[in-house]
Amino acid sequence: MASGMTSTVTQELVGYSGESIINYTNPNIESWFGIHDFAKNGRLVFISDSAGHPRFRRTTLRGLVGWAPHWTFLCLSAVPETPGNSGGAAGSAHEGHGSAAALSKDHLDLCLKLGLPLAIVLTKSDLVNKESLKRVLSPIWAAVKGAGRAPRLIQSKEKFPEWARTVCDADVSTIRSVLSSVRDSGDFRATVPVILQSSVTGDGTGLMHALLRELPLPPKPLAHDYLGMVINQEQPETLFHIEDRYNRPASYATSGLTWQANVECVVSGYLRFGRLELGQTVTVGPFPIDEEVAEAAQLDDKTASPSRSSLPSSHASPRAPFSEVARSALKNVIPATCVQGEWRQVRIVSIRNLRMSVQSLEADQVGTLGLALAGSAYAAGEDSALRPLKPRRGMVVAVPNKYMTEHNLELQAAAVITAYFSDTAIRLLSAGTPVTIYIASVRAQARVAKIWSSPPVRPIAGVDDGKAGPAGHMDDDVFGLEPISDAANNSAEQGYCVRLELLFSREWVELGSKIVILEGASREGTVLDGFVGTVVKVSET
């Protein structure tokens, strides 16, 4: 919280059972397994601490977009900037990369643009007085209210001793009062709790625990959340986004799994919808068939954040024109339309949810999957069975729906994406501009192919228009754009559609999902001031 120099997504687990706080202050708890045991029939809170420094914006976006958090806690310093003090320790850490106040605003704006359920924690409250606090709160209030939300400052008179293991009744009552409107309306974005906290005095820590215990949870996601009840014949029954891959053997802890498997790996991620079970045969991909392209995609995904020497001395505006040198370099890259993709059949040989071994994973849960190539691939002598199974971040584990199985159809592997943006500033991007896009767990390089003015549109799944082949496979471009009629004649609500051509590799992209665009190649630019839109069309060509 002091420096924001976290370069990875760090995760921790806290439990609550009645009034008890289940964490490492209990001498009987040494690991997550102990927290699971003591919090049985209570609440488990899975916390991901993401980066704050702009140098690690990739990690920041991964935590906000990839892991799909129920709630986001934005931690900001309560110490205002002065000529001799740039926000305390945070200021020194961000020296040369813009002021701490500017960085705080970038983070807050990004959370609001993404439409995340949000709470704000102002740390170092022991160092501020009433006047300095007012200077810090003023821009936060303006930004939150400007997004149509209601900030609620929460303070507690209760001290929270370091050894405390229970949640104070007074803090619980305060939090319930603030969250009552959220529970009644079901709108998790309407209210933004703001807590003053000090790690030195313990002020606000009790409120933090009470808030974590009482936060309402959204309903479990379903396959039709983004498109409504529109029939989409290419939507899988189950969808798991891969966030990480581990180079260690999968665990064969269950008897009866006797198939041959020469290639094994473990992946972690988030189950967007559906259900996964031990021993189940699933599809993973899309993999580039060309090994050189596959290695290039792996290298791009593993590339570390930019070095200090490559960073500009101040924030580079994403509105600034991209260099012609970088633009000309893009002429030699491989567009995804030239890359063939494939899907591979694997079996799930182990499942863990928050490190606990389980038999199944439910929608909206995070976990790790041990994967091994299914024995049928070897029996059929498929070439894919001889290649190492190396899934990367951004790929998906999926179960095709009944229609796709009956008609022998594969999942789409998008090479071109169209997204709608209400931010009219995106029109300043020009054709050929290189961008980095974030969609769920996907982080990919792309270039702008076309931009045009458009009324608000929503994604719709296309229907068979008679162009289906003998096997019933519709054209690759099966999705259209449908204007929202209520706003079609309102010029004030005009936005822009942007067609993006993916580079290096194809991706599985869900219609209706949020997309974040940051201008510039992956190693240039450091700010979080990007564009947030909605994917309204995907195409394989």
CORJO-V455241 format. One record per backbone hydrogen bond with DSSP energy under -1.0 kcal/mol. CO is the residue of the C=O (numbers start at 1). NH is the residue of the N-H. E is the energy in kcal/mol with one decimal. If there is no record, write none. Layout:
CO NH E
CO NH E
//
This chain:
4 52 -1.3
4 53 -3.1
10 49 -4.2
12 47 -3.0
14 45 -3.5
15 22 -3.6
16 43 -3.0
17 20 -2.0
19 167 -2.5
20 17 -1.7
22 15 -2.6
23 26 -1.6
26 29 -2.1
31 35 -1.3
32 36 -2.5
33 37 -2.0
34 38 -2.5
35 39 -2.0
37 40 -1.0
39 42 -2.5
43 16 -2.7
45 14 -2.1
47 12 -2.6
49 10 -2.3
53 56 -2.0
54 57 -1.4
56 60 -1.8
57 61 -2.7
58 62 -2.0
59 63 -2.1
60 64 -1.8
61 65 -3.2
62 67 -1.3
72 119 -2.7
74 121 -2.6
76 123 -2.7
82 85 -1.5
85 82 -3.5
85 87 -1.5
88 92 -1.4
89 93 -2.0
90 94 -1.7
94 97 -2.8
99 103 -2.1
100 104 -2.5
101 105 -2.2
102 106 -2.2
103 107 -2.4
104 108 -2.5
105 109 -3.0
106 110 -2.2
107 111 -2.2
108 112 -2.2
109 113 -2.7
110 114 -2.2
111 116 -1.9
117 72 -2.5
119 74 -2.7
120 195 -2.7
121 76 -2.7
122 197 -2.9
123 78 -2.5
124 127 -1.9
125 128 -1.1
129 133 -2.3
130 134 -1.7
131 135 -1.6
132 136 -1.4
133 137 -2.6
134 138 -1.9
137 141 -3.0
138 142 -2.1
139 143 -2.2
140 144 -2.5
141 145 -2.6
142 146 -2.0
144 149 -2.0
145 148 -1.9
150 192 -2.5
152 194 -2.9
154 196 -1.1
161 164 -1.7
165 21 -3.6
168 172 -2.1
169 173 -2.4
170 174 -2.0
171 175 -2.4
172 176 -2.6
173 177 -1.7
174 178 -1.7
175 179 -2.5
179 183 -2.4
180 184 -2.3
181 185 -2.2
182 186 -2.2
190 150 -3.1
192 152 -2.4
193 120 -3.0
194 154 -3.3
195 122 -3.1
197 125 -1.8
198 202 -1.6
202 205 -1.7
203 198 -2.5
204 208 -2.0
205 209 -2.0
206 210 -2.3
207 211 -2.7
208 212 -2.5
209 213 -2.1
210 214 -1.7
211 215 -1.8
222 225 -1.5
224 228 -1.9
232 235 -1.7
238 399 -1.7
239 272 -1.6
239 273 -1.2
240 397 -2.7
241 270 -1.7
242 394 -2.3
244 268 -2.2
246 248 -1.6
246 266 -1.3
256 258 -1.3
263 373 -1.1
265 371 -3.0
266 246 -3.4
267 369 -3.1
268 243 -3.4
268 244 -1.7
269 367 -1.9
270 241 -2.7
270 272 -1.0
271 364 -3.2
273 239 -2.3
276 361 -2.6
277 280 -1.8
280 348 -2.0
282 346 -2.6
283 398 -3.2
284 344 -2.5
285 396 -2.6
287 342 -2.1
290 294 -2.2
291 295 -2.4
292 296 -2.1
293 297 -2.3
294 298 -2.2
295 299 -2.5
296 300 -2.3
297 301 -1.9
298 302 -1.7
308 311 -1.3
317 320 -1.6
323 327 -2.1
324 328 -2.7
325 329 -1.8
326 330 -1.1
328 331 -1.3
329 332 -1.4
330 333 -1.3
334 504 -3.6
335 338 -1.8
336 339 -1.6
340 289 -2.1
342 287 -3.0
344 284 -2.3
345 374 -1.4
346 282 -2.8
347 372 -1.9
348 279 -2.9
350 370 -2.8
351 358 -2.2
352 368 -2.2
353 356 -1.7
356 353 -2.7
359 278 -2.4
361 276 -2.1
362 365 -1.6
365 271 -2.8
367 269 -2.2
368 352 -2.3
369 267 -2.5
370 349 -3.2
370 350 -1.0
371 265 -1.8
372 347 -3.3
374 377 -1.4
375 379 -2.3
376 380 -1.9
377 382 -2.0
378 381 -1.1
383 386 -1.6
388 390 -1.0
392 395 -2.0
395 242 -2.5
396 285 -1.6
397 240 -2.6
398 283 -3.0
399 237 -2.7
399 238 -1.1
401 405 -2.1
402 406 -2.6
403 407 -1.8
404 409 -2.8
414 507 -1.9
415 502 -2.6
416 539 -2.2
417 500 -3.7
418 536 -2.5
418 537 -1.6
419 498 -2.6
420 534 -2.1
421 496 -2.7
423 426 -1.6
424 427 -1.7
425 428 -1.8
426 429 -1.8
430 433 -2.0
433 448 -2.3
434 520 -2.5
435 446 -2.5
436 518 -2.7
437 444 -2.1
438 516 -2.2
439 442 -3.0
442 439 -2.1
444 437 -2.8
445 503 -2.5
446 435 -2.9
447 501 -2.6
448 432 -3.5
450 499 -2.8
452 497 -2.7
454 495 -3.1
456 484 -2.8
458 482 -1.5
460 480 -1.2
469 472 -1.9
473 469 -2.0
476 478 -1.6
478 462 -1.6
480 460 -1.3
482 458 -2.0
484 487 -1.6
487 490 -1.6
490 493 -1.8
491 494 -1.5
495 454 -2.4
496 421 -2.8
497 452 -2.1
498 419 -2.2
499 449 -3.2
499 450 -1.2
500 417 -2.6
501 447 -1.8
502 336 -3.0
503 505 -2.0
507 414 -2.1
510 513 -1.7
513 535 -2.7
515 533 -2.7
516 438 -2.2
517 531 -2.3
518 436 -3.0
521 524 -1.8
528 530 -2.2
531 517 -2.7
533 515 -2.0
534 420 -2.7
535 512 -2.5
537 418 -2.8
539 415 -2.7
539 416 -2.2
//
